[in-house]
Amino acid sequence: MPTPTTLVSSPVPDIKFTEILHELIENSPYRKNRRPIWEELNITSGALSQYLSGQARPRFETLVALAHFFGVSLDYLMLGKEAPTPTREDARPYLRYVDWALADARDRVVYHDWLVAKIGRRLAARVDEIAQELTMPERVAGVVSVDDAMLMESYSLHTQVLCTNLENDLIFSENGEVAAGRFLHILARNVKSRPPRPYEFILPIRWDDRPWDDIVHTFRRVLVGELGLTQSELALCQFRRVAWRSFCGNVFYKLDMRSLKNDEPIFWDSLRPFASEDGWVGHLLNTNMDFPMQGHAFYSTDYLVPSLALFDEWFAQAEADI
């Protein structure tokens, strides 16, 4: 009687995707600002949070994009180790990722069905309350947070700033070094985009009477040295001085409303009462550096349009670039 053949298979490796993704982000420049990650991968911030919490799995294409973004292999991203380069006949590593993608697709179908049923029950119970929460967030009262301002600037096609200081956009260390702040990274990304997104700064007389030259030169030096702007890109940030003082600063954004609506529909809906017909919004700038997280007040549409016209008039009449 023939002896049955015993099949020996390799143990299935543990999937460590969530832990590895945490480690890659924590050891990267994006530890405190993850926006460049989900913008580069064309996913939402909520999706990235779900990957990190293990509540969802990325699609196969997103896995490949994540590995490319952090400069690691798929084996490292999935398993935490590098695998030997497979031969042409050995397709097992690729089959492992195909299996992941198929399992992910099945999980998404099940999760979607469960989510639709749960949302239906919630909406049936309190549809009016939920609708009010979604369409009437706190910022409709006319206040925009720093995070909201960063989001708007990320979608700005043209930015105009009446600036009372530039120090808030820079980080000064105790040893005298200067680095780019959060908004400066957005500025650099905007002027590098295609087509480029220009900036115009009006600089009134400072209340401490210090000249603007040194801080503007430092601002430009960081844009070139740290953020890699070319001289032609730097020319898209124009600085002009005026011979009067201003009680506060303000900023105007010409928003890409279509992209903002697609990516951030709730936020877009809250902006509409403050937006002009061609997509401009504006708000005051907090000048108190001791409280940088203080909210900013939106311009109403009644004041927005004439304020934009006045900014253009001031900018045209202002002293040439520093």
VENBEL-V437560 format. One record per residue. N is the residue number from 0. RES is the residue in three letters. PSI is psi as a letter, one per 40 degrees, with the letter a starting at -180 (NA if undefined). BURIAL is b if it has 16 or more other ideal C-beta (glycine too) atoms within 10 Angstrom, else e. Layout:
# VENBEL-V437560
N&RES&PSI&BURIAL / N&RES&PSI&BURIAL
This chain:
# VENBEL-V437560
0&MET&h&e / 1&PRO&i&e / 2&THR&h&e / 3&PRO&i&e / 4&THR&h&e / 5&THR&h&e / 6&LEU&h&e / 7&VAL&h&e / 8&SER&i&e / 9&SER&i&e / 10&PRO&i&e / 11&VAL&h&e / 12&PRO&i&e / 13&ASP&h&e / 14&ILE&h&e / 15&LYS&f&b / 16&PHE&d&b / 17&THR&d&e / 18&GLU&d&e / 19&ILE&d&b / 20&LEU&d&b / 21&HIS&d&e / 22&GLU&d&e / 23&LEU&d&b / 24&ILE&d&b / 25&GLU&d&e / 26&ASN&e&e / 27&SER&i&e / 28&PRO&e&e / 29&TYR&e&b / 30&ARG&d&e / 31&LYS&e&e / 32&ASN&g&e / 33&ARG&e&e / 34&ARG&d&b / 35&PRO&d&e / 36&ILE&d&b / 37&TRP&d&b / 38&GLU&d&e / 39&GLU&d&e / 40&LEU&e&b / 41&ASN&f&e / 42&ILE&i&b / 43&THR&i&e / 44&SER&d&e / 45&GLY&d&e / 46&ALA&d&b / 47&LEU&d&b / 48&SER&d&e / 49&GLN&d&e / 50&TYR&d&b / 51&LEU&d&b / 52&SER&e&e / 53&GLY&e&e / 54&GLN&e&e / 55&ALA&i&b / 56&ARG&h&b / 57&PRO&i&b / 58&ARG&i&b / 59&PHE&d&b / 60&GLU&d&e / 61&THR&d&b / 62&LEU&d&b / 63&VAL&d&e / 64&ALA&d&b / 65&LEU&d&b / 66&ALA&d&b / 67&HIS&d&e / 68&PHE&d&b / 69&PHE&e&b / 70&GLY&f&e / 71&VAL&i&b / 72&SER&i&e / 73&LEU&d&b / 74&ASP&d&b / 75&TYR&d&b / 76&LEU&d&b / 77&MET&d&b / 78&LEU&e&b / 79&GLY&e&b / 80&LYS&i&e / 81&GLU&h&e / 82&ALA&i&e / 83&PRO&i&e / 84&THR&h&e / 85&PRO&i&e / 86&THR&i&e / 87&ARG&d&e / 88&GLU&e&e / 89&ASP&g&e / 90&ALA&e&e / 91&ARG&d&e / 92&PRO&d&b / 93&TYR&d&e / 94&LEU&d&e / 95&ARG&d&b / 96&TYR&d&e / 97&VAL&d&e / 98&ASP&d&e / 99&TRP&d&b / 100&ALA&d&e / 101&LEU&d&e / 102&ALA&d&e / 103&ASP&d&b / 104&ALA&d&e / 105&ARG&d&e / 106&ASP&d&e / 107&ARG&d&e / 108&VAL&d&e / 109&VAL&d&e / 110&TYR&d&e / 111&HIS&d&e / 112&ASP&d&e / 113&TRP&d&e / 114&LEU&d&e / 115&VAL&d&e / 116&ALA&d&e / 117&LYS&d&e / 118&ILE&d&e / 119&GLY&d&e / 120&ARG&d&e / 121&ARG&d&e / 122&LEU&d&e / 123&ALA&d&e / 124&ALA&d&e / 125&ARG&f&e / 126&VAL&d&e / 127&ASP&d&e / 128&GLU&d&e / 129&ILE&d&e / 130&ALA&d&e / 131&GLN&d&e / 132&GLU&d&e / 133&LEU&d&e / 134&THR&e&e / 135&MET&f&e / 136&PRO&i&e / 137&GLU&d&e / 138&ARG&e&b / 139&VAL&d&e / 140&ALA&e&e / 141&GLY&e&e / 142&VAL&h&e / 143&VAL&h&b / 144&SER&i&e / 145&VAL&d&b / 146&ASP&d&e / 147&ASP&d&b / 148&ALA&d&b / 149&MET&d&e / 150&LEU&d&b / 151&MET&d&b / 152&GLU&d&b / 153&SER&d&b / 154&TYR&e&b / 155&SER&h&b / 156&LEU&d&b / 157&HIS&h&b / 158&THR&h&b / 159&GLN&h&b / 160&VAL&h&b / 161&LEU&h&b / 162&CYS&h&b / 163&THR&e&b / 164&ASN&i&b / 165&LEU&e&b / 166&GLU&d&e / 167&ASN&d&b / 168&ASP&e&b / 169&LEU&i&b / 170&ILE&h&e / 171&PHE&h&e / 172&SER&i&e / 173&GLU&d&e / 174&ASN&e&e / 175&GLY&e&e / 176&GLU&i&e / 177&VAL&h&b / 178&ALA&i&e / 179&ALA&h&b / 180&GLY&a&b / 181&ARG&d&b / 182&PHE&d&b / 183&LEU&d&b / 184&HIS&d&b / 185&ILE&d&b / 186&LEU&d&b / 187&ALA&d&b / 188&ARG&d&b / 189&ASN&d&b / 190&VAL&e&b / 191&LYS&e&e / 192&SER&i&e / 193&ARG&h&e / 194&PRO&i&e / 195&PRO&i&e / 196&ARG&h&b / 197&PRO&i&b / 198&TYR&i&b / 199&GLU&h&b / 200&PHE&h&b / 201&ILE&h&b / 202&LEU&h&b / 203&PRO&i&b / 204&ILE&h&b / 205&ARG&i&e / 206&TRP&d&e / 207&ASP&e&e / 208&ASP&e&e / 209&ARG&i&e / 210&PRO&i&e / 211&TRP&e&b / 212&ASP&d&e / 213&ASP&d&e / 214&ILE&d&b / 215&VAL&d&b / 216&HIS&d&e / 217&THR&d&e / 218&PHE&d&b / 219&ARG&d&b / 220&ARG&d&e / 221&VAL&d&b / 222&LEU&d&b / 223&VAL&d&e / 224&GLY&d&e / 225&GLU&d&e / 226&LEU&e&b / 227&GLY&f&e / 228&LEU&i&b / 229&THR&i&e / 230&GLN&d&e / 231&SER&d&e / 232&GLU&d&b / 233&LEU&d&e / 234&ALA&e&e / 235&LEU&e&b / 236&CYS&g&b / 237&GLN&h&b / 238&PHE&h&b / 239&ARG&h&b / 240&ARG&i&b / 241&VAL&i&b / 242&ALA&f&e / 243&TRP&i&e / 244&ARG&i&e / 245&SER&h&b / 246&PHE&d&e / 247&CYS&i&e / 248&GLY&i&b / 249&ASN&i&b / 250&VAL&i&b / 251&PHE&h&b / 252&TYR&h&b / 253&LYS&h&b / 254&LEU&i&b / 255&ASP&g&b / 256&MET&d&b / 257&ARG&d&e / 258&SER&d&e / 259&LEU&d&b / 260&LYS&d&b / 261&ASN&d&e / 262&ASP&d&b / 263&GLU&g&b / 264&PRO&d&e / 265&ILE&d&e / 266&PHE&d&b / 267&TRP&d&b / 268&ASP&d&e / 269&SER&d&b / 270&LEU&d&b / 271&ARG&d&e / 272&PRO&e&e / 273&PHE&e&b / 274&ALA&i&b / 275&SER&i&b / 276&GLU&d&e / 277&ASP&e&e / 278&GLY&e&b / 279&TRP&h&b / 280&VAL&i&b / 281&GLY&i&b / 282&HIS&i&b / 283&LEU&i&b / 284&LEU&h&b / 285&ASN&h&b / 286&THR&e&e / 287&ASN&h&e / 288&MET&e&e / 289&ASP&e&e / 290&PHE&g&e / 291&PRO&e&e / 292&MET&e&e / 293&GLN&i&e / 294&GLY&i&b / 295&HIS&i&b / 296&ALA&h&b / 297&PHE&i&b / 298&TYR&h&b / 299&SER&i&e / 300&THR&d&b / 301&ASP&d&e / 302&TYR&e&e / 303&LEU&d&b / 304&VAL&d&e / 305&PRO&d&e / 306&SER&d&b / 307&LEU&d&b / 308&ALA&d&e / 309&LEU&d&e / 310&PHE&d&b / 311&ASP&d&e / 312&GLU&d&e / 313&TRP&d&b / 314&PHE&d&b / 315&ALA&d&e / 316&GLN&e&e / 317&ALA&i&b / 318&GLU&i&e / 319&ALA&i&e / 320&ASP&i&e / 321&ILE&NA&b
